Amino acid sequence: MTLTQAILVGLVAALTHLDGGWLGEAKFREPIVTGFLVGLIFGDVPHGLMIGATMQLLWMGVTGVGPTPKLDIGTGGTIGAAVALSTGTGAKDAIIFAVPVALLLQLVNTLMTSAFSAFMPYVDKKIDELKTGVIQGIHYLCGLIAALLYFGITFIGMYFGTPVIKAVVNGMPGWVEAALNGVAALLPALGFAMLLDVILTKKLIPFLILGFIPAAFVGHDLSMLGITAVAVALALIIYNLYSDLQSKNVAPQPALAGSADEWED
Amino acid sequence: MTEKQETLPAQKLPKGEFRSIFWRSFSLLGSFNFQRMQGLAFLYAMLPSLKRIYRDDPEGLKGAMHRHVETFNMTLAPSPIVMGTSVAMEERFKTDPDFDSSAINAVKVSLMGPLSGIGDTFFWGIFRILACSIAVGFAQQGNFLAPFLLLFVFNIPNFLTRWYGLKFGYQQGQGIMRAMGASGKMQLFTFCAGIVGAMSMGSMIALWVKIKSPLKFTISHNKFVLQHYLDQIMPALLPLACTLGILVLLKKRVPVMWIIGIVIAVGAVLGGFHIISGGKA
């Protein structure tokens, strides 16, 4: 593989990551699309497409639903196609070759997503200073960092071969990944707590319980749509009840959303 | 309550602003992080409108920016609906002192869950599968049309949903705000939005905050798996305990920087010793 080819393959990998981040999941990450682009790089579009089709069928069921996609089909597909085209092997061998890179990228992605959290207090500070330009800049910076990381790792893997990547993955002590996993697990609790801090008043606590219990016991069989439907029904009951009372002048509207929120234990 | 500009006809977003939010909505995952998820990107999409609404009110702009940088997470394609609704609510908040700003976040949270559910079904379940399966046949024959077909079939609904979603969200939001303001039920509306918001938050904590304990050891040939005991008390106990624990710190006005430091330190230590992990759902 030539230097130019390795650089171009790295750019395709960066594009597949930006597909989710900046292009609204326009599907540039699908193996058929990456197979086509990699085919262009190696001057063999038909074969690139055929390899792409094989991987597409293999990964049809992989979705990005939920906060962390399980398998990075974007970079996986790009690297798979590039290896298959440059060595003349089939798509299935190519996938085996792509696994260590995909593993490393998964770890890098967790690290990156944790690290981006560190920008948030800085953003809060810039909001107080009304520096909207800086706030937008941080948003752009996150995209740039991600693109560079995906480009860099794929390029290294392509140009120097996966032994380098394999050595990095194997050389990493297990506790690093475990510690990172722990931080990544706790951080969403912080985000939701901050949101609760805005929404939750003392009078709304019963409703928090009403939402939590069914979801905790039933799990994902109970969709958010179902829970929200119940919540809307409850809200409508209370809305109608108070509206009726109000129109009959039986009772004045109580200060439901009062600012006196004495949420202390 | 007096009649305030309630008789005005439904307004449209200024053209440039509409396009700006539309295009910015594509970058919703651009600065995704574990703490606020798509919060910063949502604020980024809202900025053109916020700057217009609060152009003569720096304090109001600060408050609004803080509101929209809060945790947000949903399927991408229908997100402009929430953006449109949020703009309508911000416009209302600026002119109506009876409107409690916490309702804005409550409505956002209420929309996130169900719109994601519907969006996932359509975009991951239907449009993606449809686009890919149409393209696979062409790709297997090495036909260069395959990637273009895939992108077109998927992105036509993707673009249309965003464009009309933004329009729809703004109009609906404006309609609701107008009706509530006219009937003098803004406070009641705020509380009811809070009900839906709080219930959604309750289930999101159970479903989306994933903290499990992989801790297990053997005492005299008896296997002890901590998570089993925790699940017997209540499923999703750890996500609830962690979220509420941090909420208590926030309510006690512990500086957020400290809390972040504590979360990272505790997460790294407990994770490193395999006491907690981001368990699978």
Chai-1 contact restraints between the chains, C-beta under 6 A:
chainA,res_idxA,chainB,res_idxB,connection_type,confidence,min_distance_angstrom,max_distance_angstrom,comment,restraint_id
A,G20,B,L29,contact,1.0,0.0,6.0,A-B,restraint_1
A,G21,B,L29,contact,1.0,0.0,6.0,A-B,restraint_2
A,G21,B,G30,contact,1.0,0.0,6.0,A-B,restraint_3
A,W22,B,S27,contact,1.0,0.0,6.0,A-B,restraint_4
A,W22,B,G30,contact,1.0,0.0,6.0,A-B,restraint_5
A,L23,B,F26,contact,1.0,0.0,6.0,A-B,restraint_6
A,G24,B,F26,contact,1.0,0.0,6.0,A-B,restraint_7
A,G24,B,L76,contact,1.0,0.0,6.0,A-B,restraint_8
A,E25,B,L76,contact,1.0,0.0,6.0,A-B,restraint_9
A,A26,B,N155,contact,1.0,0.0,6.0,A-B,restraint_10
A,K27,B,F154,contact,1.0,0.0,6.0,A-B,restraint_11
A,E30,B,L150,contact,1.0,0.0,6.0,A-B,restraint_12
A,I32,B,A135,contact,1.0,0.0,6.0,A-B,restraint_13
A,I32,B,A139,contact,1.0,0.0,6.0,A-B,restraint_14
A,I32,B,A146,contact,1.0,0.0,6.0,A-B,restraint_15
A,I32,B,P147,contact,1.0,0.0,6.0,A-B,restraint_16
A,I32,B,L150,contact,1.0,0.0,6.0,A-B,restraint_17
A,V33,B,P147,contact,1.0,0.0,6.0,A-B,restraint_18
A,F36,B,P147,contact,1.0,0.0,6.0,A-B,restraint_19
A,V45,B,F144,contact,1.0,0.0,6.0,A-B,restraint_20
A,P46,B,G142,contact,1.0,0.0,6.0,A-B,restraint_21
A,L49,B,A139,contact,1.0,0.0,6.0,A-B,restraint_22
A,L49,B,G142,contact,1.0,0.0,6.0,A-B,restraint_23
A,L49,B,A146,contact,1.0,0.0,6.0,A-B,restraint_24
A,M50,B,G142,contact,1.0,0.0,6.0,A-B,restraint_25
A,G52,B,A139,contact,1.0,0.0,6.0,A-B,restraint_26
A,A53,B,V136,contact,1.0,0.0,6.0,A-B,restraint_27
A,A53,B,A139,contact,1.0,0.0,6.0,A-B,restraint_28
A,A53,B,Q140,contact,1.0,0.0,6.0,A-B,restraint_29
A,Q56,B,C132,contact,1.0,0.0,6.0,A-B,restraint_30
A,Q56,B,V136,contact,1.0,0.0,6.0,A-B,restraint_31
A,T63,B,W124,contact,1.0,0.0,6.0,A-B,restraint_32
A,V65,B,D120,contact,1.0,0.0,6.0,A-B,restraint_33
A,V65,B,W124,contact,1.0,0.0,6.0,A-B,restraint_34
A,T113,B,N33,contact,1.0,0.0,6.0,A-B,restraint_35
A,T113,B,F34,contact,1.0,0.0,6.0,A-B,restraint_36
A,S114,B,F34,contact,1.0,0.0,6.0,A-B,restraint_37
A,F116,B,S31,contact,1.0,0.0,6.0,A-B,restraint_38
A,F116,B,N33,contact,1.0,0.0,6.0,A-B,restraint_39
A,S117,B,N33,contact,1.0,0.0,6.0,A-B,restraint_40
A,S117,B,F34,contact,1.0,0.0,6.0,A-B,restraint_41
A,S117,B,Q35,contact,1.0,0.0,6.0,A-B,restraint_42
A,M120,B,Q35,contact,1.0,0.0,6.0,A-B,restraint_43
A,M120,B,R36,contact,1.0,0.0,6.0,A-B,restraint_44
A,P121,B,M257,contact,1.0,0.0,6.0,A-B,restraint_45
A,V123,B,L40,contact,1.0,0.0,6.0,A-B,restraint_46
A,I127,B,K62,contact,1.0,0.0,6.0,A-B,restraint_47
A,I127,B,M65,contact,1.0,0.0,6.0,A-B,restraint_48
A,I127,B,H66,contact,1.0,0.0,6.0,A-B,restraint_49
A,L130,B,P58,contact,1.0,0.0,6.0,A-B,restraint_50
A,H139,B,S31,contact,1.0,0.0,6.0,A-B,restraint_51
A,H139,B,L40,contact,1.0,0.0,6.0,A-B,restraint_52
A,H139,B,Y44,contact,1.0,0.0,6.0,A-B,restraint_53
A,C142,B,S31,contact,1.0,0.0,6.0,A-B,restraint_54
A,G143,B,G30,contact,1.0,0.0,6.0,A-B,restraint_55
A,W175,B,G272,contact,1.0,0.0,6.0,A-B,restraint_56
A,A178,B,G271,contact,1.0,0.0,6.0,A-B,restraint_57
A,A178,B,G272,contact,1.0,0.0,6.0,A-B,restraint_58
A,A178,B,H274,contact,1.0,0.0,6.0,A-B,restraint_59
A,A179,B,A268,contact,1.0,0.0,6.0,A-B,restraint_60
A,A179,B,G271,contact,1.0,0.0,6.0,A-B,restraint_61
A,A179,B,G272,contact,1.0,0.0,6.0,A-B,restraint_62
A,N181,B,G271,contact,1.0,0.0,6.0,A-B,restraint_63
A,N181,B,S277,contact,1.0,0.0,6.0,A-B,restraint_64
A,N181,B,G278,contact,1.0,0.0,6.0,A-B,restraint_65
A,G182,B,G267,contact,1.0,0.0,6.0,A-B,restraint_66
A,G182,B,A268,contact,1.0,0.0,6.0,A-B,restraint_67
A,G182,B,L270,contact,1.0,0.0,6.0,A-B,restraint_68
A,G182,B,G271,contact,1.0,0.0,6.0,A-B,restraint_69
A,G182,B,I276,contact,1.0,0.0,6.0,A-B,restraint_70
A,V183,B,I264,contact,1.0,0.0,6.0,A-B,restraint_71
A,V183,B,G267,contact,1.0,0.0,6.0,A-B,restraint_72
A,V183,B,A268,contact,1.0,0.0,6.0,A-B,restraint_73
A,A184,B,F34,contact,1.0,0.0,6.0,A-B,restraint_74
A,A184,B,G278,contact,1.0,0.0,6.0,A-B,restraint_75
A,A185,B,I211,contact,1.0,0.0,6.0,A-B,restraint_76
A,A185,B,I276,contact,1.0,0.0,6.0,A-B,restraint_77
A,A185,B,G278,contact,1.0,0.0,6.0,A-B,restraint_78
A,L186,B,V263,contact,1.0,0.0,6.0,A-B,restraint_79
A,L186,B,G267,contact,1.0,0.0,6.0,A-B,restraint_80
A,L187,B,F34,contact,1.0,0.0,6.0,A-B,restraint_81
A,L187,B,Q35,contact,1.0,0.0,6.0,A-B,restraint_82
A,P188,B,F34,contact,1.0,0.0,6.0,A-B,restraint_83
A,P188,B,V209,contact,1.0,0.0,6.0,A-B,restraint_84
A,A189,B,V209,contact,1.0,0.0,6.0,A-B,restraint_85
A,A189,B,C242,contact,1.0,0.0,6.0,A-B,restraint_86
A,A189,B,T243,contact,1.0,0.0,6.0,A-B,restraint_87
A,A189,B,I246,contact,1.0,0.0,6.0,A-B,restraint_88
A,L190,B,Q35,contact,1.0,0.0,6.0,A-B,restraint_89
A,L190,B,I246,contact,1.0,0.0,6.0,A-B,restraint_90
A,L190,B,V263,contact,1.0,0.0,6.0,A-B,restraint_91
A,G191,B,Q35,contact,1.0,0.0,6.0,A-B,restraint_92
A,G191,B,R36,contact,1.0,0.0,6.0,A-B,restraint_93
A,G191,B,T71,contact,1.0,0.0,6.0,A-B,restraint_94
A,F192,B,I205,contact,1.0,0.0,6.0,A-B,restraint_95
A,F192,B,T243,contact,1.0,0.0,6.0,A-B,restraint_96
A,A193,B,T243,contact,1.0,0.0,6.0,A-B,restraint_97
A,A193,B,I246,contact,1.0,0.0,6.0,A-B,restraint_98
A,A193,B,L247,contact,1.0,0.0,6.0,A-B,restraint_99
A,A193,B,L250,contact,1.0,0.0,6.0,A-B,restraint_100
A,L195,B,E70,contact,1.0,0.0,6.0,A-B,restraint_101
A,L195,B,T71,contact,1.0,0.0,6.0,A-B,restraint_102
A,L196,B,M201,contact,1.0,0.0,6.0,A-B,restraint_103
A,L196,B,L247,contact,1.0,0.0,6.0,A-B,restraint_104
A,D197,B,L250,contact,1.0,0.0,6.0,A-B,restraint_105
A,V198,B,S102,contact,1.0,0.0,6.0,A-B,restraint_106
A,V198,B,N105,contact,1.0,0.0,6.0,A-B,restraint_107
A,I199,B,S102,contact,1.0,0.0,6.0,A-B,restraint_108
A,I199,B,N105,contact,1.0,0.0,6.0,A-B,restraint_109
A,I199,B,A106,contact,1.0,0.0,6.0,A-B,restraint_110
A,I199,B,G197,contact,1.0,0.0,6.0,A-B,restraint_111
A,L204,B,G194,contact,1.0,0.0,6.0,A-B,restraint_112
A,L204,B,A198,contact,1.0,0.0,6.0,A-B,restraint_113
A,F207,B,I195,contact,1.0,0.0,6.0,A-B,restraint_114
A,F207,B,A198,contact,1.0,0.0,6.0,A-B,restraint_115
A,F207,B,M199,contact,1.0,0.0,6.0,A-B,restraint_116
A,L208,B,A198,contact,1.0,0.0,6.0,A-B,restraint_117
A,L208,B,G202,contact,1.0,0.0,6.0,A-B,restraint_118
A,L210,B,M199,contact,1.0,0.0,6.0,A-B,restraint_119
A,G211,B,M199,contact,1.0,0.0,6.0,A-B,restraint_120
A,G211,B,G202,contact,1.0,0.0,6.0,A-B,restraint_121
A,G211,B,S203,contact,1.0,0.0,6.0,A-B,restraint_122
A,F212,B,G202,contact,1.0,0.0,6.0,A-B,restraint_123
A,F212,B,A206,contact,1.0,0.0,6.0,A-B,restraint_124
A,A215,B,S203,contact,1.0,0.0,6.0,A-B,restraint_125
A,A215,B,A206,contact,1.0,0.0,6.0,A-B,restraint_126
A,A215,B,L207,contact,1.0,0.0,6.0,A-B,restraint_127
A,A216,B,A206,contact,1.0,0.0,6.0,A-B,restraint_128
A,A216,B,P235,contact,1.0,0.0,6.0,A-B,restraint_129
A,A216,B,A236,contact,1.0,0.0,6.0,A-B,restraint_130
A,F217,B,P235,contact,1.0,0.0,6.0,A-B,restraint_131
A,H220,B,A281,contact,1.0,0.0,6.0,A-B,restraint_132
A,S223,B,G117,contact,1.0,0.0,6.0,A-B,restraint_133
A,M224,B,G113,contact,1.0,0.0,6.0,A-B,restraint_134
A,M224,B,P114,contact,1.0,0.0,6.0,A-B,restraint_135
A,M224,B,G117,contact,1.0,0.0,6.0,A-B,restraint_136
A,L225,B,P114,contact,1.0,0.0,6.0,A-B,restraint_137
A,L225,B,G117,contact,1.0,0.0,6.0,A-B,restraint_138
A,I227,B,S203,contact,1.0,0.0,6.0,A-B,restraint_139
A,T228,B,G113,contact,1.0,0.0,6.0,A-B,restraint_140
A,T228,B,P114,contact,1.0,0.0,6.0,A-B,restraint_141
A,T228,B,S200,contact,1.0,0.0,6.0,A-B,restraint_142
A,A231,B,V196,contact,1.0,0.0,6.0,A-B,restraint_143
A,A231,B,M199,contact,1.0,0.0,6.0,A-B,restraint_144
A,V232,B,V196,contact,1.0,0.0,6.0,A-B,restraint_145
A,L234,B,I195,contact,1.0,0.0,6.0,A-B,restraint_146
A,A235,B,C192,contact,1.0,0.0,6.0,A-B,restraint_147
A,A235,B,I195,contact,1.0,0.0,6.0,A-B,restraint_148
A,A235,B,V196,contact,1.0,0.0,6.0,A-B,restraint_149
A,Y239,B,C192,contact,1.0,0.0,6.0,A-B,restraint_150
A,Y242,B,L188,contact,1.0,0.0,6.0,A-B,restraint_151
A,L256,B,Q187,contact,1.0,0.0,6.0,A-B,restraint_152
A,L256,B,F191,contact,1.0,0.0,6.0,A-B,restraint_153
A,A257,B,D100,contact,1.0,0.0,6.0,A-B,restraint_154
A,A257,B,Q187,contact,1.0,0.0,6.0,A-B,restraint_155
A,A257,B,T190,contact,1.0,0.0,6.0,A-B,restraint_156
A,A257,B,F191,contact,1.0,0.0,6.0,A-B,restraint_157
A,W263,B,K251,contact,1.0,0.0,6.0,A-B,restraint_158
